[in-house]
Amino acid sequence: MGVLDLFSLEGRLALVSGCKRGIGKSLALALAEAGADIIGVSASLESSGSEVEREVLALGRKFKAYTCDFSDRAAL
């Protein structure tokens, strides 16, 4: 039994903020690798065709992107 079997997120949906790069992107990919579909949010994330979307889809998971700046309450 591998470590991913212990932490399977198969059938789950994860919301990841700041997923365009850095820690957020790494977290989105790790969650997708563990089986979760991803909702990605970032202030500068493209609505489709982003690098993180391509990588999540390559892992066999679904990805939906939203552009939102969490520092702007009206944008939420």
C-alpha positions, 0 to 999 in steps of 0.5 A: 500500500502506497502513501497515496492509498492512505490519503486518497481524495478520490471523488473529492473536490478541492478549492485551491487559492493562489494556484497559478504558481508557487505553493498554491500550484504545488498544492493543486497538483498534489491534491489532484495526484491524490485523486481530487478534482480542483477548483483553482482561484487566483487573481491572475489565473486564465479562465482556461488553458493555464499551465496548472489546468493542463497539468491537473488534466494530465493527471486525469482530474477535472479543473475549473478556473476562477479569477478573483482577488481575495483582497478585494471583498467586492470581487468575492 
